[in-house]
């Protein structure tokens, strides 16, 4: 999923000295943490219902992130106004995460889902163009538009050149996956619109808290036996469910904030494009998921398009100063 830009520290705080090595290590570890989530989520789709899976995972993640949320509150970064504003992106992200997980219950495999999620950058761009004047200059760039076409074409290629038929349950899964990707893309733009200038730790503290509350509430209402069916699985599996939420939500995002503080958003997002390859490797060994040559070709095209769009956006936002 796409995380909102880091506005860095509050005004008046001492500036830090970026540590490129630390930021790179943090981002690579973050990518590894996020790589574990799709295979775990797919595995638990065969054991418990999606409401129960989301409720336990995101509830655990919100609780584990609570110390940082409390720290942001004590620093005065989270007045009630921020809590109210984080409610908006939290709703978008919650619905997006629900659609994404639902796709894994409809014959969608983890590696394939990661390739299709690259399309979220297109929806993020379209939302940003509507809301932010500075983004309209970016989208008028021909290389940027070409990158967007690469993403769309690559995603379509990955969808239609697989081994499986796209009929029935799988078609439903693809539709759910693309809706989830669209909402993940819109989420970043919504967070920027309503929370620009708020420290990123406060933004995520509010979002993850609201999201944990929403997911637990949905689990209680719609989950099998109010979510208690998770306690019927083997104890080791229950702990893995909780751990997957903590690693994917708390550890992953905590390291992401460290990374963008030291190496910036563009490079962090670029390194995030390693995730589909890592998920493919993990899914191959755990689930014997094998992407076809057509899917790899489409996926590489989409990833290349994302990287091109990021580079163009970075160049146009921060043009080189002529000497």
C-alpha positions in Angstrom: 0.0 0.0 0.0 1.2 3.9 -0.6 2.0 5.9 2.5 1.7 9.7 2.7 4.7 11.9 2.3 6.7 12.7 5.4 6.5 16.4 6.2 9.5 15.9 8.5 9.7 17.3 12.0 7.8 20.1 13.6 9.0 23.6 12.9 11.5 24.7 15.5 13.0 21.3 16.1 16.7 20.9 15.4 17.5 19.7 11.9 18.9 16.2 11.7 21.9 15.1 9.6 20.7 12.5 7.1 22.4 9.1 7.4 22.1 7.5 3.9 23.3 4.1 5.2 20.9 4.0 8.0 18.0 5.1 5.8 18.9 2.5 3.2 19.1 -0.3 5.7 15.8 0.8 7.3 14.0 0.8 3.9 15.3 -2.6 2.9 14.2 -4.0 6.2 10.9 -2.3 5.8 10.4 -3.9 2.4 11.3 -7.3 4.0 8.7 -6.7 6.7 6.0 -5.8 4.2 7.0 -8.8 2.1 5.8 -11.1 4.8 2.2 -9.7 4.9 0.7 -11.0 1.6 1.8 -14.7 2.0 0.6 -14.7 5.6 -2.7 -13.1 4.6 -3.2 -15.6 1.8 -2.4 -18.5 4.2 -4.9 -17.3 6.8 -7.6 -17.0 4.1 -7.7 -20.8 4.2 -8.1 -20.9 8.0 -10.3 -17.9 9.1 -12.7 -15.5 7.5 -11.4 -12.1 6.2 -13.1 -10.0 9.0 -11.4 -12.1 11.7 -8.1 -12.0 9.9 -8.1 -8.2 9.5 -9.5 -7.6 13.0 -6.7 -9.5 14.8 -3.9 -8.3 12.5 -4.7 -4.6 12.5 -5.8 -4.6 16.1 -2.5 -6.0 17.1 -0.6 -3.6 14.9 -2.4 -0.6 16.4 -1.7 -1.8 19.9 2.0 -2.4 19.1 2.3 1.1 17.6 0.6 2.7 20.6 3.8 3.8 22.4 4.7 6.0 19.3 1.2 7.3 19.1 1.4 8.3 22.8 4.7 9.9 22.2 3.3 12.0 19.5 0.4 13.0 21.8 2.8 14.0 24.6 4.8 16.1 22.1 1.6 18.0 21.2 1.6 16.7 17.7 -1.9 15.1 18.0 -4.5 17.6 19.1 -8.2 16.7 18.6 -8.1 18.4 15.2 -5.5 15.9 14.0 -7.5 13.0 15.3 -10.5 14.2 13.4 -8.6 14.7 10.2 -6.9 11.3 10.4 -10.3 9.8 10.5 -10.8 10.6 6.8 -7.8 8.7 5.3 -8.3 6.0 7.9 -11.7 5.2 6.4 -10.3 5.1 2.9 -7.4 2.9 3.9 -9.7 0.5 5.9 -12.0 0.0 2.9 -9.0 -0.5 0.6 -7.4 -3.1 2.9 -10.7 -4.9 3.1 -11.1 -5.1 -0.6 -7.4 -6.2 -1.0 -7.8 -9.0 1.5 -11.1 -10.1 0.0 -9.3 -10.6 -3.3 -7.1 -13.2 -1.7 -10.2 -15.1 -0.8 -11.1 -15.2 -4.5 -8.3 -17.2 -6.1 -5.7 -14.4 -6.2 -2.2 -15.3 -5.2 0.2 -13.0 -3.3 2.8 -12.4 -6.0 0.2 -11.6 -8.6 -1.6 -9.3 -6.2 1.7 -7.3 -5.7 2.1 -6.8 -9.4 -1.4 -5.5 -9.8 -1.1 -3.2 -6.8 1.5 -1.2 -8.9 -1.6 0.3 -10.5 -2.3 2.3 -7.3 0.2 5.0 -8.5 -2.2 5.8 -11.4 -5.1 6.4 -9.0 -2.9 8.4 -6.7 -1.8 10.6 -9.6 -5.4 11.2 -10.8 -6.5 12.1 -7.3 -3.5 14.4 -6.8 -4.2 16.1 -10.1 -7.7 16.9 -9.0 -6.7 18.3 -5.6 -3.2 19.8 -6.1 -2.2 22.4 -8.6 1.5 21.5 -8.5 0.7 18.0 -9.6 -0.9 19.2 -12.9 2.5 20.4 -14.1 3.9 16.9 -13.5 1.1 15.0 -15.4 1.6 17.2 -18.5 5.1 15.8 -18.8 5.2 13.3 -21.7 7.7 10.9 -19.9 5.3 10.9 -16.9 2.3 10.0 -19.1 4.4 7.3 -20.8 5.2 5.9 -17.4 1.5 5.8 -16.5 0.7 4.0 -19.8 3.5 1.5 -18.9 1.8 0.8 -15.5 -1.6 0.4 -17.1 -0.4 -1.8 -19.9 1.8 -3.9 -17.6 -1.0 -4.5 -15.2 -3.4 -5.5 -18.0 -0.7 -7.8 -19.4 -0.2 -9.4 -16.0 -4.0 -9.9 -15.6 -4.6 -11.5 -19.0 -1.5 -13.6 -19.6 -1.6 -15.9 -16.6 -2.2 -19.6 -16.5 -5.6 -19.3 -15.0 -8.8 -18.4 -16.6 -10.1 -15.0 -15.7 -13.7 -16.2 -15.4 -15.8 -16.7 -12.3 -14.2 -16.4 -8.9 -10.9 -15.2 -10.2 -12.6 -12.3 -12.1 -14.2 -11.2 -8.9 -10.9 -11.4 -7.2 -9.2 -9.2 -9.8 -12.0 -6.6 -9.5 -11.7 -6.6 -5.7 -7.9 -6.3 -6.1 -8.1 -3.3 -8.5 -10.6 -1.5 -6.3 -8.3 -2.0 -3.3 -5.4 -0.6 -5.4 -7.4 2.4 -6.3 -8.3 3.1 -2.7 -4.7 2.7 -1.6 -3.7 5.2 -4.2 -6.4 7.7 -3.2 -5.5 7.2 0.5 -2.1 8.9 0.0 -3.6 11.9 -1.8 -6.3 12.2 0.9 -3.7 12.1 3.6 -1.7 14.8 1.9 -4.8 17.0 1.3 -6.0 16.9 4.9 -2.8 16.4 6.9 -0.2 18.4 5.0 2.3 19.8 7.6 1.5 17.2 10.3 4.4 15.0 11.4 4.2 11.6 9.7 4.4 9.8 13.0 1.3 11.6 14.2 -0.4 10.9 10.9 0.2 7.2 11.0 -0.5 7.1 14.8 -4.0 8.5 14.1 -4.6 6.4 11.0 -3.5 3.1 12.5 -5.5 3.7 15.7 -8.7 4.5 13.8 -8.0 1.6 11.4 -7.5 -0.8 14.3 -10.8 0.3 15.9 -12.7 -0.1 12.6 -11.2 -3.5 11.8 -12.0 -4.9 15.3 -15.5 -3.5 15.1 -16.1 -5.1 11.7 -14.7 -8.3 13.1 -17.1 -8.3 16.0 -20.1 -7.6 13.7 -19.3 -9.7 10.7 -16.6 -12.2 11.8 -17.3 -15.8 12.6 -18.4 -15.8 16.3 -17.4 -12.2 16.6 -13.7 -13.0 15.7 -13.3 -15.7 18.4 -13.0 -18.3 15.7 -9.3 -17.3 15.5 -8.8 -18.9 18.9 -9.8 -22.3 17.4 -6.6 -22.5 15.3 -3.5 -24.0 16.8 -1.8 -21.7 19.3 1.3 -21.4 17.1 -0.8 -20.2 14.2 -2.6 -17.7 16.4 0.7 -16.2 17.5 1.8 -16.0 13.8 -1.4 -14.1 13.0 -0.6 -11.6 15.7 3.0 -11.4 14.8 2.2 -10.8 11.1 0.1 -7.8 12.1 2.9 -6.3 14.3 5.6 -6.9 11.7 3.5 -5.7 8.7 2.0 -2.7 10.4 4.2 -1.5 13.3 7.7 -2.6 12.3 7.2 -1.9 8.6 5.8 1.6 9.0 8.2 2.5 11.8 11.2 1.6 9.6 9.5 3.5 6.7 9.5 6.7 8.7 13.2 6.2 9.6 13.9 5.7 5.9 12.1 8.8 4.5 13.8 10.9 7.2 17.2 9.9 5.9 16.9 9.1 2.2 13.6 10.9 1.2 10.3 9.8 -0.2 11.3 9.2 -3.9 14.2 6.8 -3.1 12.1 5.0 -0.5 9.2 4.5 -2.9 11.7 3.4 -5.5 13.2 0.7 -3.2 9.6 -0.4 -2.4 9.4 -1.7 -6.0 11.6 -4.6 -4.8 8.6 -6.0 -2.9 6.8 -7.8 -5.8 10.0 -9.8 -6.6 10.5 -10.7 -2.9 6.9 -11.7 -2.5 7.2 -13.8 -5.7 10.2 -15.7 -4.2 8.5 -16.3 -0.8 5.2 -17.3 -2.5 7.0 -19.7 -4.8 8.6 -21.6 -1.9 5.6 -21.4 0.4 2.7 -21.8 -2.0 4.4 -23.0 -5.3 3.0 -19.9 -7.0 4.6 -19.6 -10.4 4.1 -16.5 -12.5 4.1 -16.9 -16.2 6.5 -15.2 -18.6 3.6 -12.9 -19.6 2.9 -12.0 -16.0 6.6 -11.3 -15.3 6.8 -9.2 -18.5 3.7 -7.2 -17.6 4.9 -6.8 -14.0 8.3 -5.6 -15.0 6.7 -3.1 -17.4 4.4 -1.8 -14.6 7.3 -1.5 -12.1 9.4 0.3 -14.8 6.5 2.7 -15.3 6.3 3.4 -11.6 10.0 4.2 -11.4 9.8 6.5 -14.4 6.8 8.4 -12.9 8.7 8.8 -9.6 11.8 10.0 -11.3 9.9 12.6 -13.4 8.0 13.8 -10.4 11.2 14.2 -8.4 12.9 16.0 -11.2 10.0 18.4 -11.8 9.4 19.1 -8.2 13.2 19.6 -7.5 14.7 20.9 -10.7 18.5 21.0 -10.8 20.0 24.4 -10.3 22.0 25.6 -13.3 25.6 26.6 -12.4 
